[in-house]
Amino acid sequence: MNHPYAFSDALRRPLPDAMIAALRARFGERFSTAQAVRDHHGRDESPFPAIPPDAVVYAHSTEEVAEVVRLCAQDKVPLIPFGVGSSLEGHLLAVQGGVSIDLSQMNKVLAVNAEDLTVTVQAGVTRKQLNEELKSTGLFFPIDPGADASLGGMSATRASGTNAVRYGTMKENVLGLTVVTADGKVIRTATRAKKSSAGYDLTRLFIGSEGTLGVITEVTVKLYPVPEAVSAAVVNFPTMADAVDTVIQTIQLGVPVARSEFLCDQTIRAINAHSKTTLREAPTLFFEFHGTESSVKEQAELVQQLAREHGGQDFEWASRPEDRTRLWNARHNAYFACLQMRPGCRAISTDTCVPISRLADSISGARRILDTAKFPTMLLGHVGDGNFHAVLLIDPDDAQEAEEAERLNDEIVRLAQSMDGTCTGEHGVGLHKIGFLEEEAGADAIDLMRRIKRALDPDNILNPGKIFRLD
């Protein structure tokens, strides 16, 4: 049996010796062809095996990125941007070989404009690093995908996370980008103005392009005042449907919750084992409320009333910062907690998102599908905006398990798409969801995407093989 994640080397393009020599001469110790370094840059959190690049360059500036792009363009060598390697869909795997350009050392906060509520950073700055540097300003950056991802990678995948229900996704929070195009030119997609009607919206073109149209080197994002009051709560329910119905009613009533997270009983069990918590192993919601003291109290009381109407019990409050941190660290570590429930496994993570009115049908349908699995499965997600994840833990060396997991994944995605939902709410397409995107967008939309790709990257050097099949 052929393994569903096997890749052929037939498409790899060789890296010319002269180019290797040129990169080594220019970048010295920041250029590497060592196997360990290449393997590190050829693996992410997807179920695919390592597919390493032929070489790695560590860039320190936009100008250095442009130099590397121009060298790759001369010899039509693939170039794959790399942030911290936390992607889940195979975005950074070098399926056609080439050079991985590591932006993690481009980690400077370039300008904090507190009066305008904006900040400009290099692409390698991570969300935790940014918020640490903002502590003295009374401002924060809310987009929170769980992993300590880089802002360049978050822009490239149109990431969101636990706060999206209130603050939106990267699409709503990026004001402008600095991008190196496929021919090595440097462009700025927008100013720091809050709005503009000047020409095509190039910022949105590059957000979510997954490194296939340009290399993002700088990002300007919106900031928000740290709320006067923050309160978090945990509540468990008799059934999954009760928990989801509570979320739906909360959103439909317009309660401005900042976070609304669902975790199934199996996920709670994994969290308890991993984070040494003592949460009741039942379908559970995590809430967080931001605002003034009075507004937070009002929001919390209303949600608590809704939860009780749906059988919610053991409502536990966390108002002290250390208690909230403990709670949300447990939630952020849920993915890795799930992995530890089956040592040596790899996870396939679904990422469907549906209109909030169809959320209960989508989650209950996914649970029925997963109940047929022969391996551990969990459900969790940012249900406040209709997005949730199924985590399927498979033996990476077992082709039958991988095929079964893909079949279940396929059923969950098709169910969401039948509800006018999407195959990916925040993880992106990468390698894993190419077929789903083709069905979801349709042939004419995919053809338009191909024409944009060919216009901006005629030699297909920028992260080739991702999002859609070019030919």
C-alpha positions in Angstrom: 0.0 0.0 0.0 1.3 3.4 -0.9 1.5 5.8 2.0 -0.9 8.8 1.4 1.8 11.3 2.6 4.6 9.9 0.4 6.3 12.4 -1.9 8.3 11.8 -5.1 11.6 13.6 -5.6 10.8 13.8 -9.4 9.9 17.5 -9.1 13.0 18.6 -7.2 15.1 21.2 -9.0 18.8 21.0 -8.5 20.7 23.8 -6.7 23.6 24.9 -9.0 27.1 24.7 -7.5 27.8 28.3 -8.5 24.7 29.4 -6.5 25.8 27.4 -3.4 29.2 29.1 -3.7 27.7 32.6 -4.1 25.4 32.1 -1.1 28.2 30.8 1.1 30.5 33.7 0.1 27.8 36.2 0.9 26.3 34.8 4.1 29.1 32.8 5.6 27.9 31.0 8.8 24.3 32.1 8.0 24.3 29.7 5.1 24.0 26.0 5.7 23.7 22.7 3.7 24.1 20.6 6.9 21.6 17.7 7.0 20.3 18.5 10.5 19.7 22.2 9.6 17.9 21.2 6.4 15.8 18.6 8.2 14.7 21.2 10.7 13.6 23.5 7.9 11.8 20.7 6.1 9.4 19.7 8.9 6.3 21.3 10.4 3.4 20.1 12.6 1.6 18.5 9.6 1.4 14.8 9.1 3.8 14.8 6.2 7.3 13.4 6.6 10.3 15.8 6.5 10.9 17.2 3.0 14.1 19.2 3.5 15.4 22.1 1.3 18.8 21.8 -0.4 20.1 24.8 1.7 19.1 27.3 4.3 19.9 31.0 4.6 19.3 33.1 7.7 18.4 36.6 6.7 18.7 39.7 8.8 17.1 42.4 6.6 14.7 43.0 3.8 17.7 43.8 1.6 19.3 40.4 2.3 16.0 38.7 1.5 15.9 40.5 -1.8 19.5 39.4 -2.6 18.6 35.8 -2.0 15.4 36.0 -4.1 17.4 37.6 -7.0 19.9 34.7 -6.9 17.1 32.1 -6.9 15.4 33.9 -9.8 18.5 33.8 -11.9 18.6 30.0 -11.8 14.9 29.4 -11.3 15.6 27.8 -7.9 12.6 27.4 -5.5 12.6 29.6 -2.4 10.5 28.8 0.7 10.0 31.3 3.5 10.4 29.9 7.1 9.3 31.5 10.3 9.2 29.2 13.4 7.9 26.0 11.7 4.6 25.8 13.5 2.3 25.5 10.5 0.0 22.5 10.3 -0.6 21.9 6.6 2.9 21.4 5.1 3.4 25.0 4.1 7.2 25.0 4.4 8.1 21.6 3.0 10.5 21.8 0.1 8.6 19.5 -2.3 10.6 20.9 -5.3 13.9 21.4 -3.4 15.6 24.8 -3.3 16.5 27.3 -0.6 14.7 27.8 2.8 15.0 31.5 3.8 14.8 31.6 7.6 13.4 34.9 8.8 13.5 34.1 12.6 16.5 36.3 13.1 14.6 39.3 11.6 13.1 39.9 15.0 13.2 43.6 15.6 10.3 45.8 16.6 10.9 48.7 14.2 8.4 51.3 15.4 5.7 51.5 18.1 3.2 54.3 17.2 1.3 54.2 20.4 -0.8 57.4 19.6 -2.0 55.7 16.4 -2.4 52.3 17.9 0.0 50.6 15.4 3.3 48.9 15.4 5.7 47.9 12.6 7.8 44.8 13.1 10.2 42.5 11.1 8.6 39.3 10.0 10.4 37.1 12.5 8.9 38.8 15.6 6.6 36.4 17.4 3.3 37.3 19.1 4.7 36.7 22.6 7.8 38.8 21.9 5.7 41.7 20.6 3.3 41.7 23.6 6.3 41.6 26.0 7.8 44.7 24.3 4.4 46.5 24.4 3.9 46.0 28.2 4.9 49.5 29.1 2.6 51.1 26.5 -0.8 49.9 27.9 -1.4 48.3 24.5 -1.4 44.7 23.2 -1.7 42.7 20.0 -4.6 40.3 20.3 -4.2 37.8 17.5 -3.4 34.6 19.3 -3.1 31.3 17.3 -1.9 29.3 20.2 1.6 28.6 18.9 4.1 31.4 19.4 4.1 32.0 15.7 5.9 34.8 13.9 3.9 37.7 12.5 5.2 37.1 9.0 4.0 33.5 9.1 0.7 34.6 10.7 0.2 37.1 7.9 1.1 34.5 5.2 -1.4 32.0 6.5 -4.1 34.6 7.4 -4.0 33.2 11.0 -6.5 34.0 13.8 -6.9 32.1 17.1 -8.7 32.4 20.4 -9.4 36.1 20.4 -10.8 36.3 16.8 -14.4 36.3 17.9 -13.9 39.9 19.2 -10.7 41.2 17.6 -10.9 39.5 14.2 -8.1 37.7 12.2 -4.9 38.8 10.7 -6.9 39.9 7.6 -8.6 42.6 9.7 -5.5 43.6 11.7 -2.7 44.0 9.2 -2.5 47.6 7.9 0.5 47.1 5.5 3.3 44.9 4.5 6.8 45.1 3.1 7.2 42.3 0.5 10.0 41.0 -1.7 8.5 40.0 -5.0 9.7 37.0 -7.2 12.1 39.2 -9.1 13.7 40.6 -6.0 12.0 44.0 -5.9 10.8 45.4 -2.6 7.3 46.9 -2.3 5.3 48.5 0.5 1.6 47.5 0.1 0.0 50.4 2.1 0.6 53.3 4.5 -0.3 53.4 8.2 -3.5 55.2 7.5 -6.6 53.6 9.0 -8.3 53.4 5.6 -7.4 53.9 1.9 -9.1 53.7 -1.5 -5.8 54.0 -3.4 -5.6 51.3 -6.0 -5.7 47.5 -5.6 -5.6 46.2 -2.1 -2.2 44.6 -2.3 -2.1 44.0 1.4 -5.0 41.6 1.3 -3.5 39.9 -1.8 -0.4 38.8 0.1 -2.2 38.0 3.4 -3.1 34.3 3.1 -0.8 33.7 0.0 1.3 31.3 2.0 4.6 32.6 0.6 3.6 31.8 -3.0 3.4 35.4 -4.3 6.1 37.2 -2.3 8.2 37.0 0.9 6.8 39.1 3.7 9.6 40.9 5.6 7.9 43.6 7.6 4.3 43.9 9.0 2.4 46.8 10.4 -0.5 45.8 12.6 -3.2 47.4 14.8 -2.9 47.5 18.5 -5.6 47.7 21.2 -5.7 49.2 24.7 -5.3 46.6 27.4 -8.8 46.2 28.9 -9.6 47.8 32.2 -11.0 44.5 33.4 -10.5 40.9 32.3 -12.3 37.8 33.6 -12.2 34.2 32.5 -14.6 31.4 33.2 -14.7 27.6 32.7 -18.0 25.8 32.6 -18.8 22.1 31.7 -22.0 20.6 30.2 -23.8 17.3 30.2 -23.5 17.1 26.4 -21.6 18.6 23.5 -24.8 20.0 22.1 -25.6 21.9 25.3 -22.1 23.6 25.2 -22.4 24.5 21.5 -26.0 25.9 21.9 -24.7 28.1 24.7 -22.1 29.6 22.4 -24.6 30.1 19.5 -27.0 32.0 21.8 -24.2 34.1 23.2 -23.1 35.2 19.8 -26.6 35.7 18.4 -27.5 37.9 21.4 -24.5 40.1 20.6 -22.5 39.5 23.8 -19.0 40.8 23.0 -17.1 37.9 24.5 -13.3 38.1 23.8 -12.8 34.3 23.8 -15.1 31.4 23.5 -13.4 28.0 23.3 -14.9 24.5 23.2 -13.1 21.3 24.3 -14.5 17.8 24.3 -14.1 15.4 27.3 -11.2 13.6 25.6 -9.4 16.9 25.1 -9.9 17.9 28.8 -8.5 14.5 29.8 -5.4 15.2 27.8 -5.1 18.7 29.2 -5.4 17.4 32.8 -2.6 14.9 32.1 -0.3 17.4 30.4 -0.9 20.6 32.4 -1.7 18.9 35.8 -5.1 20.6 36.0 -8.1 19.1 37.6 -10.9 20.1 35.2 -14.0 17.9 35.1 -13.7 15.6 32.1 -16.8 16.7 30.2 -17.7 18.9 27.3 -16.3 22.3 28.4 -16.4 26.0 27.4 -13.6 28.5 28.2 -14.8 32.1 28.1 -13.0 35.4 28.5 -14.5 38.8 28.9 -12.8 42.2 28.2 -14.1 45.7 29.1 -14.8 47.9 32.1 -15.5 46.4 35.5 -19.2 46.9 35.0 -19.4 45.6 31.4 -17.4 42.5 32.2 -19.6 41.7 35.1 -22.7 42.2 33.0 -21.4 40.0 30.2 -20.3 37.3 32.6 -23.7 37.2 34.3 -25.6 36.9 31.1 -23.4 34.1 29.8 -23.6 32.3 33.1 -27.4 32.5 32.9 -27.4 31.1 29.3 -25.1 28.3 30.4 -27.3 27.3 33.2 -30.3 27.1 30.8 -28.3 24.5 28.9 -27.2 22.5 31.9 -23.9 24.3 32.5 -22.4 23.5 35.9 -19.3 24.0 38.0 -18.9 27.6 36.7 -15.3 28.5 37.8 -14.1 32.1 37.6 -10.6 33.3 37.1 -10.1 37.0 37.6 -6.5 37.1 38.9 -3.9 37.3 36.1 -2.1 34.2 37.3 -5.3 32.2 37.3 -6.2 33.3 33.8 -2.6 32.6 32.6 -2.8 29.1 34.0 -6.2 28.5 32.3 -5.2 29.8 28.9 -1.8 28.1 29.0 -3.6 24.9 29.4 -5.8 25.7 26.4 -2.9 26.8 24.3 -1.1 23.5 25.1 -4.1 21.4 24.2 -2.7 20.3 20.8 0.5 19.1 22.4 -1.4 17.6 25.3 -3.4 15.6 22.7 -0.2 14.3 21.1 1.0 12.9 24.4 -2.1 10.7 24.6 -0.5 8.5 22.0 3.3 8.7 22.2 5.0 8.6 18.8 1.9 9.6 16.9 1.4 12.4 14.4 -1.8 14.5 14.4 -4.1 15.3 11.5 -6.0 18.4 12.4 -9.1 19.5 10.6 -9.9 23.2 10.4 -13.5 23.7 9.2 -15.4 26.8 9.8 -19.2 27.3 9.3 -21.8 30.0 9.8 -22.6 30.2 13.5 -26.2 29.0 12.9 -24.8 25.7 11.6 -22.2 25.2 14.2 -24.1 22.6 16.3 -24.9 20.5 13.2 -21.3 20.7 12.1 -19.7 19.7 15.4 -22.2 16.9 16.2 -21.8 15.6 12.6 -18.0 15.6 13.0 -18.4 13.7 16.3 -20.5 11.0 14.7 -17.9 10.7 11.9 -15.0 10.4 14.4 -16.8 7.8 16.5 -16.0 5.3 13.8 -12.2 5.9 14.1 -9.9 3.1 15.3 -7.5 5.6 16.9 -7.9 8.4 19.4 -9.7 11.6 18.3 -10.5 14.9 20.0 -12.5 18.0 19.2 -11.7 21.6 20.2 -11.8 25.0 18.7 -12.7 28.7 18.5 -16.4 28.1 18.3 -17.3 31.7 18.9 -16.6 32.3 15.2 -17.8 28.9 14.0 -14.3 27.4 13.7 -13.3 24.1 15.3 -10.6 21.4 15.0 -10.8 17.6 15.1 -7.4 16.1 16.1 -6.8 12.6 14.8 -3.8 10.8 16.3 -2.3 8.3 13.9 0.8 6.1 13.7 2.8 7.9 11.1 4.2 4.6 9.7 0.8 2.9 9.3 -0.5 3.6 5.8 -3.9 2.1 6.7 -4.4 4.5 9.7 -3.3 7.4 7.5 -5.8 6.5 4.8 -8.6 6.1 7.3 -7.8 9.4 8.9 -7.9 11.1 5.5 -11.2 9.5 4.8 -12.7 10.8 8.0 -11.1 14.2 7.4 -12.7 14.2 4.0 -16.2 13.5 5.4 -15.8 16.3 8.0 -14.7 18.9 5.4 -17.5 17.9 3.0 -20.1 18.2 5.8 -18.8 21.8 6.5 -18.8 22.7 2.9 -22.4 21.5 2.5 -23.3 24.1 5.2 -21.7 26.9 3.2 -18.6 26.5 5.3 -14.9 26.3 4.5 -12.2 23.6 4.6 -9.9 25.9 6.5 -10.8 28.7 8.9 -7.2 29.6 10.0 -4.6 27.0 9.1 -4.4 27.7 5.4 -4.2 25.2 2.5 -0.5 24.3 2.2 -0.2 20.8 0.7 -2.9 19.1 2.7 -6.0 20.9 1.5 -5.3 21.5 -2.2 -8.1 19.1 -3.3 -10.6 20.7 -0.9 -9.9 24.2 -2.1 -10.4 23.2 -5.7 -13.9 21.9 -4.9 -14.7 24.8 -2.6 -13.6 27.7 -4.8 -14.5 26.1 -8.2 -12.6 25.8 -11.4 -12.9 29.4 -12.5 -11.7 30.8 -9.2 -8.8 28.5 -9.1 -7.9 29.5 -12.7 -7.9 33.1 -11.6 -5.6 32.2 -8.7 -3.3 30.5 -11.2 -3.2 33.6 -13.5 -2.3 35.8 -10.5 0.5 33.4 -9.5 1.9 33.2 -13.1 1.8 37.0 -13.4 3.7 37.6 -10.1 5.9 34.5 -10.2 6.3 33.4 -13.8 9.0 30.9 -13.0 7.2 29.4 -10.0 10.0 29.8 -7.6 8.1 31.1 -4.5 7.0 28.1 -2.4 6.0 26.0 -5.3 3.4 23.2 -5.0 1.3 24.9 -2.3 -2.4 26.1 -2.3 -3.2 24.7 -5.8 -1.8 22.7 -8.6 -0.3 25.1 -11.1 -0.6 22.8 -14.1 
